[in-house]
Amino acid sequence: MRQAQTLNEAQLRRVIQYCRSRRHPTRDETIILTSFYAGLRAKEIAALTVGNVFDEEGNVRTQFILSAA
């Protein structure tokens, strides 16, 4: 099976610049950075809930815990 291509740092900067020119720049940039740094695919990002990202005190978790569903 072939390995999926990933962005290098220069390509990531270009994508972020493009996101900032769009209608919802914060949302778009968050999606791209979550995918890039957490290694999540679009379907996995779409399945995230607030509880996956934030703990009970409202702090960002150091790890995302995803269910198999």
Secondary structure as the mmCIF struct_conf table of DSSP 4:
data_model
#
loop_
_struct_conf.conf_type_id
_struct_conf.id
_struct_conf.beg_label_comp_id
_struct_conf.beg_label_asym_id
_struct_conf.beg_label_seq_id
_struct_conf.end_label_comp_id
_struct_conf.end_label_asym_id
_struct_conf.end_label_seq_id
HELX_LH_PP_P HELX_LH_PP_P1 ARG A 2 GLN A 5
HELX_RH_AL_P HELX_RH_AL_P1 GLU A 9 CYS A 19
TURN_TY1_P TURN_TY1_P1 ARG A 20 SER A 21
BEND BEND1 ARG A 22 HIS A 24
HELX_RH_AL_P HELX_RH_AL_P2 PRO A 25 ALA A 38
HELX_RH_AL_P HELX_RH_AL_P3 ALA A 42 ALA A 47
HELX_RH_AL_P HELX_RH_AL_P4 VAL A 50 VAL A 53
STRN STRN1 PHE A 54 PHE A 54
TURN_TY1_P TURN_TY1_P2 GLU A 56 GLU A 57
BEND BEND2 GLY A 58 GLY A 58
HELX_LH_PP_P HELX_LH_PP_P2 ASN A 59 ASN A 59
STRN STRN2 VAL A 60 VAL A 60
HELX_LH_PP_P HELX_LH_PP_P3 ARG A 61 ARG A 61
BEND BEND3 THR A 62 GLN A 63
#
